[in-house]
Amino acid sequence: MLIDLSIPVKPVVKKYLENKLGTPLALTQNSNIGRYLLCLLRGQENKNEARYTAQLYKFSESITLQVHEHAVFKRKCRFMTPKAIYDFNDFINTEINEDFCAFAEVIKTMGQGWTMNEIADAFLERQNLTCEDIKHDRLIKAFQRHRDREEGKEEQKMTVSIKNNLPNCPEPAAPAVSCVAA
């Protein structure tokens, strides 16, 4: 049996989830979003809860997710704290950035000669989002950070491979001294 969970979200998160998961929004334990949500529903207390409670005004929309009853009660998932609501919205924003980076990588690999603004427009259109929902600059900066991380990984791999390919040269041995009398 499915139960409905209502979660406050930002408008862009609501649009993205509706586009990605369809309507009604049904989550399973097989998706990253579903697994993460079930972890958040365990309701761990946080000493900085007031900080997150003060930021709940940013979440002007609300989504209703359908989750299997046994998944919630079996795992002792009871409620979402304000920090969990904040973390869920942050997780979905990260998912949006990662989807854009993957989309931009494919377009760049194909060599279409598109500008980053054109790639951002195509991504937003594909996700049924508008420029008011997500600014181009945010997506472009996310892609630049993605590229910087990838370049850092490549440099690290090259450094490791150079170190691993150096021959193991033994230390020069002291000259042998003969103990046998001639």
N, C-alpha and C positions, 0 to 999 in steps of 0.2 A: 504494500500500500504506500502511496506517495503522500508526504506531508508538505505543506507550504511554509517556507521560511521567508520572512520579509526583511530585507537588508537595505539600509540607507546607502545610496551611492551618488557619485557625481554624474551629471547628465551624459558625459562622454562614455563613462563606464557602462551605463545602462544601454546606450545605443550599440556599443561594441559587443556586449554580451548578447543582446537580442539578435544582432547580425550573425555572430559566431555560433550561438547555441540554438537559435530559432525561438519560436514562441509556442507553447509555454517553455520557460527556461527550466529544463530538467538536467540535473547534474548526476553523474555517476561517480563511483570511486575509481573508474578507469581513466578519468581525465585529470590533468594537473590541477585544474581549477577546483574540481570536486574534492580531491584529496586535501588540497590546501584549506578549503572551506571547512571540511570536517575537523581538521586540526585546530582551526580558529574557534570552532564551536565548543571546544572543550572548556573554554572560559577561564583560562589562567588569569589570576589577579596580577595587577601591575601597580607598583607604587606610584607611577606617574600618570595614573588614570585621569586626573583632573586636566592635565595637559591635552589629552586626546578628547575629552568631553567638550572642552572649549572649542575644538575644531569641527565638531559635528555639524555646525551650520553650513559648511561647505558642501555637504551631501544633501542637495536639495531634492533629489529624485529618490525613488525607492523601487526595488525590484523584488519580485516574488519568485523564489527558486523552489522547484519541486525536487525533493530528495527522498530516497527510500527510507521508510520508517525504521527498519531494522538497522540500517547503517548509522542512523542518528542515536538510537537508544542503546544499541549494542556497544557503541564506542563511548557512551556516557557523554554525549554532546548535548549540552543544555542551553547555553545562551552565548551571545557574542558581546564581549566587552567593547567599550568605545575604542580601545586600542586595536581590537580585532577588526572592527569596522574600518578603521584607518588603514590597517595592514592589508585588508582585502582589496580596498580601492587602490592602494599602492601596487599590489601584486598585479592587478589588471592593467594598470598604467604601464608597468614593466612589460607585460605581455604585448600591449599595443606597440611599444617601442621595438621589441624583439621581432614582431611580425613585420614592422616597417623595415627593419634592417635586413631581414631575409628577403623581402620583396625588392628592396633597393639593390641588394647583391645580385639577384637574378637579372634585373634590368641592366645593371652595369656589366655583368658577365656576357649578356647577349650583345653588348656593344651597340645599343640603339642610339646613343648620342643624346640622350635626354638630359636636361638639367635636373638638379635636385628638386627644384620647385615643381617641375613637371612630374617627377616620380612621386613627390608628396601628393600632388593633385590626383594622380591615378590611384594611389593607395587609399586616399580619403574617399574617392568615388567608389572604389571596390568595397570598402567597409561601411558604406552608407553614412559617412560622416561629412561634416562641412569644415570650412576654415575657421568658423566660430567655435567649433568643438575642440579642435586641436590646431594650434598655430604651426605653420610650416617650419618656423625656426626651431621649435621643440623637436620635431621629427628629424630635421637636418642635424641638429646638435647630437641627438641620440645616435644617428648614423656615424657622425664623426668620432664620437666616443667609442663606438663599436669598432670602427676601423683602427683607431689608436690601440685598443686592446689587442686586436688581431695582429697588428704590426709588432707589438710588444711580445706576443707569444712567439712570433716567428724569430725575433731577435734572440729570445731566450733559447729556442730550439737550436739555433745556429751556435750559440755559445756553448751549450751542452754538447752538441755533436763535435765541436772542435776539441773540447776538453777530453771527450771520450776517444777521439781518434789519435791522440798523441801517443807515441810509443812509450812503453814503460821501460825507460832506460835505467839500468841498475847503476848504483853509485860506483864510481871507480874504486876498484879494490886496491888495497895496499900491496906493494910488491912482495912476492913470496920470498921468505927467507929460508934457506936450506939449513937444516940442522945436521946434516950428514957431513962428517969430516972427510975430506978427500984424501 
